[in-house]
């Protein structure tokens, strides 16, 4: 066999890696071969149907679900909102559109949806969509197309139905009704090392805490303390250097609290690329950025204890951020 030249020769392997669905680049350079993830993707798999979106789209979809969670809205509302955002912006926060349309839902400042700055804030845009949706009598029983059209007044109302199946899958996962159903395959990134600060957190971990607080009200967030934590966790725990948080949902055997826990766990995975999240553990399942192409995996505590709900992370979502170097 002729040795390949030192010039880069790339072949995209059309295959999926684990649940993450990431394409691989197989390359030759100077006679060496190595796999490199070239496509970041998030997948939701529910009842045998898989929907794939980019991390950017997944983050916006998670915002749509999180705002519904905050308002106590059902998964049906999330499905309607997702189908609408798919059609209007392909789940992207656009800074342009027809006439003065902007954002996820292509809302128009001239039509009273808010200022351009407000509409470009995804949480605001989602909230305004739901403000109108909940005013529609029996919106839960309406066809997706009918409900979306009554909010949007689109010139192409039938187009919303094109996205109903994908919206249902994402809504089921991101609303917590389908545990461990959303995963993201992301590239390994380089992060600056950060020291634990006086409040017991690194800047990266604090940013995650602050976003959780801004996104979800009333969360019980712990796992850190002023001056730092130096006991109570396994050796080498990210809690000891201020990189970890725990979000509790007790009692762990309450189905509704378990569902809410999965809303947060999936939100963290959907935003992992942006926030530098390294690990999410919940409900005896683990997702890590380092092995993200493998999706959610069964989790077993290093102690071997399988009966303690806290050690198995049945009553809390653990999240830690990248150490950096």
C-alpha positions as CSV (number, residue, x, y, z in Angstrom):
1,X,0.0,0.0,0.0
2,X,1.4,3.4,-1.0
3,X,2.1,5.6,2.0
4,X,-0.2,8.7,2.0
5,X,1.4,12.1,1.5
6,X,2.0,14.4,4.4
7,X,-0.8,16.7,3.1
8,X,-4.0,16.4,5.0
9,X,-6.3,13.9,3.4
10,X,-9.7,13.9,5.2
11,X,-12.6,11.4,4.9
12,X,-15.8,12.0,6.8
13,X,-17.0,8.7,8.2
14,X,-20.8,8.7,8.0
15,X,-21.4,6.9,11.2
16,X,-22.8,7.7,14.6
17,X,-20.8,7.4,17.8
18,X,-22.9,6.2,20.7
19,X,-26.0,8.2,21.5
20,X,-24.4,11.5,20.6
21,X,-24.6,11.1,16.9
22,X,-21.3,12.9,16.2
23,X,-19.6,12.5,12.8
24,X,-16.0,11.6,12.9
25,X,-13.1,13.0,10.8
26,X,-10.5,10.3,10.0
27,X,-7.3,12.0,8.9
28,X,-3.8,11.1,7.7
29,X,-1.0,13.5,8.4
30,X,2.6,12.4,8.4
31,X,1.6,8.7,8.5
32,X,-0.6,9.0,11.7
33,X,-4.2,8.4,12.0
34,X,-6.6,9.7,14.6
35,X,-10.3,10.4,15.1
36,X,-11.5,13.9,15.8
37,X,-15.0,15.0,16.5
38,X,-15.9,17.5,13.9
39,X,-19.6,17.9,14.4
40,X,-21.2,18.8,17.7
41,X,-24.8,17.7,18.0
42,X,-27.5,17.1,20.6
43,X,-30.0,14.3,20.2
44,X,-33.2,13.5,21.9
45,X,-34.5,10.0,21.7
46,X,-38.1,9.2,22.8
47,X,-40.1,6.1,22.0
48,X,-37.9,5.1,19.1
49,X,-37.8,8.6,17.4
50,X,-34.6,10.6,17.4
51,X,-34.3,14.3,16.8
52,X,-30.9,15.9,16.3
53,X,-30.1,19.6,16.8
54,X,-27.0,21.7,17.3
55,X,-25.9,22.7,20.8
56,X,-27.0,26.3,20.0
57,X,-30.5,25.0,19.1
58,X,-30.6,22.7,22.1
59,X,-29.8,25.5,24.4
60,X,-32.7,27.6,23.0
61,X,-35.0,24.6,23.2
62,X,-34.0,24.1,26.8
63,X,-34.9,27.7,27.5
64,X,-38.3,27.2,26.0
65,X,-38.8,24.2,28.3
66,X,-37.4,26.0,31.3
67,X,-39.7,29.0,31.0
68,X,-42.7,26.6,30.7
69,X,-41.5,24.8,33.9
70,X,-41.3,28.1,35.7
71,X,-44.8,29.0,34.7
72,X,-46.2,25.5,35.5
73,X,-47.2,25.0,31.8
74,X,-47.6,21.5,30.4
75,X,-45.4,19.7,27.8
76,X,-48.1,20.5,25.2
77,X,-47.2,24.2,25.5
78,X,-43.6,23.4,25.0
79,X,-44.4,21.3,21.9
80,X,-46.3,24.2,20.4
81,X,-43.6,26.7,21.2
82,X,-40.9,24.4,19.8
83,X,-42.7,23.7,16.6
84,X,-43.2,27.5,16.2
85,X,-39.6,28.3,16.8
86,X,-38.5,25.6,14.5
87,X,-40.5,27.1,11.7
88,X,-39.8,30.8,12.4
89,X,-36.1,30.7,13.1
90,X,-34.9,27.1,13.1
91,X,-34.4,27.4,16.8
92,X,-31.9,30.3,16.4
93,X,-31.9,33.7,18.0
94,X,-31.9,35.6,14.7
95,X,-31.0,39.3,14.5
96,X,-32.9,39.8,11.3
97,X,-36.1,38.7,9.5
98,X,-39.0,39.8,7.4
99,X,-39.4,43.5,7.9
100,X,-38.6,44.1,11.6
101,X,-39.0,40.4,12.8
102,X,-36.4,39.2,15.3
103,X,-35.4,36.4,17.5
104,X,-36.6,32.8,18.1
105,X,-40.2,33.5,17.1
106,X,-39.6,36.3,14.7
107,X,-41.6,38.7,16.8
108,X,-41.9,42.3,15.6
109,X,-41.3,45.3,17.8
110,X,-43.8,47.2,15.6
111,X,-46.5,44.8,16.5
112,X,-46.1,45.2,20.2
113,X,-43.9,42.2,21.1
114,X,-41.3,44.3,22.9
115,X,-38.2,46.3,22.1
116,X,-35.6,44.8,19.7
117,X,-33.3,44.3,22.7
118,X,-36.1,42.5,24.7
119,X,-37.1,40.2,21.8
120,X,-33.4,39.2,21.3
121,X,-33.4,37.9,24.9
122,X,-34.6,34.3,24.4
123,X,-36.2,34.0,27.9
124,X,-38.2,37.2,27.3
125,X,-39.2,36.1,23.8
126,X,-40.4,32.7,25.1
127,X,-42.3,34.4,27.9
128,X,-44.1,36.7,25.5
129,X,-45.0,33.7,23.3
130,X,-46.5,31.9,26.3
131,X,-48.3,35.1,27.5
132,X,-50.3,34.9,24.3
133,X,-50.6,31.1,24.1
134,X,-52.3,30.8,27.5
135,X,-54.9,33.3,26.5
136,X,-56.2,30.9,23.8
137,X,-59.1,28.8,25.2
138,X,-58.4,25.1,25.2
139,X,-55.0,25.5,23.5
140,X,-54.0,22.1,24.9
141,X,-56.7,20.4,22.7
142,X,-56.0,22.3,19.6
143,X,-53.9,21.1,16.7
144,X,-50.3,22.4,16.8
145,X,-50.9,24.4,13.7
146,X,-54.0,26.0,15.0
147,X,-52.6,26.9,18.3
148,X,-49.3,28.3,16.8
149,X,-51.2,30.3,14.2
150,X,-53.4,32.0,16.8
151,X,-50.2,33.2,18.5
152,X,-48.2,34.1,15.4
153,X,-50.7,35.0,12.7
154,X,-48.3,33.6,10.0
155,X,-48.9,33.8,6.3
156,X,-48.0,30.1,6.2
157,X,-49.8,28.5,9.1
158,X,-49.7,24.9,7.8
159,X,-45.9,25.0,8.0
160,X,-45.9,24.6,11.8
161,X,-47.2,21.0,11.4
162,X,-43.9,20.1,9.6
163,X,-42.1,20.3,12.9
164,X,-44.6,18.7,15.2
165,X,-42.9,15.3,15.5
166,X,-39.4,16.7,16.3
167,X,-41.0,19.2,18.7
168,X,-42.8,16.4,20.6
169,X,-39.5,14.5,21.0
170,X,-37.6,17.6,22.3
171,X,-40.5,18.6,24.5
172,X,-40.8,15.2,26.1
173,X,-37.1,15.2,27.0
174,X,-36.7,18.8,28.0
175,X,-39.8,18.8,30.1
176,X,-38.4,15.9,32.1
177,X,-41.1,13.4,31.0
178,X,-38.5,11.2,29.3
179,X,-35.5,10.7,31.6
180,X,-31.9,10.7,30.2
181,X,-33.4,11.3,26.7
182,X,-31.4,14.3,25.7
183,X,-27.6,14.2,25.3
184,X,-25.1,16.4,23.6
185,X,-21.8,15.3,21.9
186,X,-19.4,18.2,22.2
187,X,-15.7,18.8,21.3
188,X,-13.2,18.8,24.1
189,X,-12.4,22.4,24.8
190,X,-9.5,24.2,26.4
191,X,-10.3,26.2,29.6
192,X,-8.3,28.5,31.8
193,X,-7.6,27.1,35.2
194,X,-9.5,29.0,37.9
195,X,-8.9,29.2,41.6
196,X,-11.5,28.7,44.2
197,X,-12.6,32.1,45.4
198,X,-13.7,33.2,49.0
199,X,-17.3,32.1,48.4
200,X,-16.1,28.6,47.7
201,X,-16.7,28.6,44.0
202,X,-14.6,29.1,40.9
203,X,-15.8,31.8,38.5
204,X,-17.0,29.1,36.1
205,X,-19.0,27.3,38.7
206,X,-20.5,30.5,40.0
207,X,-21.7,31.4,36.5
208,X,-23.5,28.0,36.3
209,X,-25.1,28.7,39.7
210,X,-26.1,32.2,38.7
211,X,-27.7,31.0,35.5
212,X,-29.6,28.2,37.3
213,X,-30.9,30.8,39.8
214,X,-31.9,33.1,36.9
215,X,-33.6,30.3,35.0
216,X,-35.3,28.3,37.7
217,X,-36.8,29.9,40.9
218,X,-36.7,28.2,44.3
219,X,-33.9,25.7,43.6
220,X,-32.1,24.2,46.6
221,X,-28.5,24.6,45.4
222,X,-25.7,23.5,47.7
223,X,-22.4,21.6,47.6
224,X,-20.2,24.6,48.3
225,X,-19.6,27.0,51.2
226,X,-17.6,30.1,52.0
227,X,-14.0,29.2,52.5
228,X,-14.4,25.9,50.6
229,X,-15.4,22.3,51.4
230,X,-12.7,19.8,52.5
231,X,-14.7,16.8,53.6
232,X,-17.9,14.7,53.0
233,X,-17.1,13.7,49.4
234,X,-15.0,11.1,47.7
235,X,-11.3,11.7,47.2
236,X,-10.6,14.1,44.3
237,X,-14.2,15.4,44.3
238,X,-14.8,18.6,42.3
239,X,-16.5,20.0,45.4
240,X,-13.1,20.3,47.0
241,X,-11.8,22.8,44.5
242,X,-15.0,24.8,44.1
243,X,-16.1,23.4,40.8
244,X,-19.3,21.5,41.8
245,X,-22.8,22.2,42.7
246,X,-25.7,20.0,43.9
247,X,-29.3,20.8,43.1
248,X,-31.7,18.9,45.4
249,X,-35.1,17.5,44.6
250,X,-36.5,15.8,47.7
251,X,-38.1,13.4,48.4
252,X,-36.4,11.4,45.6
253,X,-39.4,9.1,45.1
254,X,-41.8,11.9,44.3
255,X,-42.5,11.4,40.5
256,X,-43.1,15.2,39.9
257,X,-39.9,16.2,41.7
258,X,-38.0,13.5,39.7
259,X,-39.4,15.0,36.5
260,X,-38.3,18.5,37.6
261,X,-34.9,17.2,38.3
262,X,-34.6,15.9,34.7
263,X,-35.6,19.4,33.5
264,X,-32.6,20.8,35.2
265,X,-30.3,17.9,34.3
266,X,-31.2,18.2,30.6
267,X,-30.9,22.0,30.7
268,X,-27.4,21.6,32.0
269,X,-26.4,19.2,29.3
270,X,-28.0,21.4,26.6
271,X,-25.9,24.3,27.9
272,X,-22.8,22.3,28.7
273,X,-20.8,23.6,25.7
274,X,-21.5,27.2,26.5
275,X,-21.0,27.0,30.2
276,X,-18.0,24.7,30.4
277,X,-19.9,21.9,32.2
278,X,-17.8,18.8,32.6
279,X,-20.1,16.4,34.4
280,X,-23.9,16.0,35.2
281,X,-25.1,13.2,37.4
282,X,-28.7,12.5,38.3
283,X,-31.0,9.6,39.0
284,X,-28.1,7.0,38.8
285,X,-27.1,8.3,35.3
286,X,-24.0,10.3,34.3
287,X,-23.1,12.5,31.4
288,X,-19.6,13.8,30.9
289,X,-18.1,16.2,28.4
290,X,-15.0,13.9,28.0
291,X,-17.2,11.0,27.0
292,X,-20.1,12.9,25.6
293,X,-20.3,10.8,22.4
294,X,-21.5,8.0,24.7
295,X,-24.4,10.0,26.0
296,X,-25.9,9.2,29.4
297,X,-24.4,6.1,31.1
298,X,-25.4,4.2,34.3
299,X,-23.7,5.7,37.4
300,X,-22.4,3.8,40.3
301,X,-20.9,5.6,43.4
302,X,-17.2,4.7,43.9
303,X,-18.1,3.4,47.4
304,X,-20.2,0.6,45.8
305,X,-23.2,1.7,47.9
306,X,-26.4,1.2,45.8
307,X,-29.0,1.8,48.6
308,X,-28.3,5.4,49.6
309,X,-30.4,7.8,47.4
310,X,-27.9,10.6,47.9
311,X,-24.9,8.6,46.9
312,X,-26.7,7.4,43.9
313,X,-27.8,10.9,43.1
314,X,-31.4,10.0,43.1
315,X,-32.3,13.1,45.2
316,X,-30.0,15.7,43.5
317,X,-28.5,16.8,40.3
318,X,-24.7,17.1,40.6
319,X,-22.9,19.4,38.1
320,X,-19.3,20.3,37.9
321,X,-17.4,22.4,35.5
322,X,-14.1,22.0,33.7
323,X,-10.9,22.2,35.7
324,X,-8.9,24.0,33.1
325,X,-5.2,24.0,32.6
